[in-house]
Amino acid sequence: MHALITGNTKILGVIADPVSQARTPAMANALLQERGLLGSFVMLPMHVPAEGYLSFFAGLRTLNNFGGAVVSMPHKIVTARLVDELTPEARLVGAVNAVRRNSDGRLIGTMLDGEGFISGLVSAGHCVTGAHILLVGAGGAASAIAFALAKHGCASLCIQNRTPETASALLARVSHAYPQMEISTEVYSNWHYDIAINATSLGMKSDDELPIAKRLIRHCDLVAECVIAPEMTNLLQEAANQGKAIHTGVPMLAAQMNLMLAFMGAE
Ligand SMILES: NC(=O)c1ccc[n+]([C@@H]2O[C@H](COP(=O)([O-])OP(=O)(O)OC[C@H]3O[C@@H](n4cnc5c(N)ncnc54)[C@H](OP(=O)(O)O)[C@@H]3O)[C@@H](O)[C@H]2O)c1
């Protein structure tokens, strides 16, 4: 591979903190190789903590061979304020998970998490249309998923989050865009959920608490993850132990890879 990297190689990034668990560079570089594009582009992990992000992002603007980046936790929301232009999806969600550098140096942000999540579910034979859904999390991924679920016609959506104000703010934004949607931040103990989704970062560490309580998992048919590493989180293990259907975070990422590379011009 080293012989493919030249002075003309465009650098793509995966910007996150932490980043060592990210599967995106391996998946993206494998896809680039399949397409004969590895060398024209290469994707690298970029480990950037929140406190250094503004100066890092300003520095990106000076990198003429920067092609674009996948933006991950915890930078998605702040990035929406830093790019020069947002796609309609990113504007609606208020977060960015992919950035492209245009030839004039302008940085364009888009949000593909929501459609990626739905495509991953659909590719595994699940359907969100008409489903009652519990969504845990209200960050970048959760926001994108909430709008995509509304767009695809879920029957109801309940949003839970560690910081309740963020869940309420997300509810207000989704309700504004989809006023007919049944949406709440209350979990009713006698309620049944067709799909429960973990869109928090809980599950990345082995000693993380469960993002969805064991007693609540009993009220769900399918438990779906956004967390990719580990693939089998404690939440999925608990759901499987309870005899529930499970869906890992990997199909969501796989579904997004083509969309992300296309957005960055690596087709
Ligand atoms: N499979 C994929 O393709 C894919 C794509 C995107 C994201 N993801 C994964 O989805 C997860 C969320 O990513 P994101 O980009 O949405 O991150 P984010 O914008 O930083 O949001 C993080 C979310 O997790 C919650 N959270 C963080 N620490 C918590 C804790 N200790 N207890 C309870 N809640 C906690 C936050 O709650 P507060 O609001 O209270 O802070 C927030 O709702 C990450 O694991 C990420 O890797 C996967």
The ligand as a Gaussian input file, in Angstrom:
#p B3LYP/6-31G(d) Opt

LIG

0 1
 N      -23.023000       2.240000      13.564000
 C      -22.775000       3.410000      13.032000
 O      -22.615000       3.594000      11.809000
 C      -22.756000       4.601000      13.937000
 C      -22.953000       5.872000      13.403000
 C      -22.984000       6.945000      14.281000
 C      -22.766000       6.767000      15.639000
 N      -22.562000       5.506000      16.105000
 C      -22.370000       5.308000      17.540000
 O      -23.480000       5.889000      18.223000
 C      -23.063000       6.368000      19.508000
 C      -23.497000       7.826000      19.691000
 O      -22.781000       8.632000      18.766000
 P      -23.137000      10.181000      18.532000
 O      -22.340000      10.597000      17.390000
 O      -24.592000      10.412000      18.551000
 O      -22.517000      10.847000      19.865000
 P      -22.935000      12.205000      20.584000
 O      -23.534000      13.176000      19.631000
 O      -21.763000      12.621000      21.400000
 O      -24.126000      11.736000      21.584000
 C      -23.831000      10.877000      22.640000
 C      -25.127000      10.408000      23.280000
 O      -24.782000       9.441000      24.294000
 C      -25.246000       9.908000      25.564000
 N      -24.285000       9.529000      26.589000
 C      -22.948000       9.704000      26.553000
 N      -22.388000       9.232000      27.693000
 C      -23.405000       8.751000      28.452000
 C      -23.485000       8.150000      29.733000
 N      -22.389000       7.928000      30.482000
 N      -24.703000       7.778000      30.200000
 C      -25.820000       7.988000      29.472000
 N      -25.814000       8.564000      28.237000
 C      -24.613000       8.942000      27.738000
 C      -25.358000      11.412000      25.427000
 O      -26.258000      11.878000      26.405000
 P      -26.189000      13.420000      26.912000
 O      -27.024000      14.224000      25.946000
 O      -26.769000      13.350000      28.270000
 O      -24.745000      13.820000      26.903000
 C      -25.896000      11.507000      24.002000
 O      -27.283000      11.224000      23.960000
 C      -21.548000       6.133000      19.562000
 O      -21.292000       4.908000      20.194000
 C      -21.156000       6.033000      18.108000
 O      -19.983000       5.279000      17.903000
 C      -22.556000       4.435000      15.277000

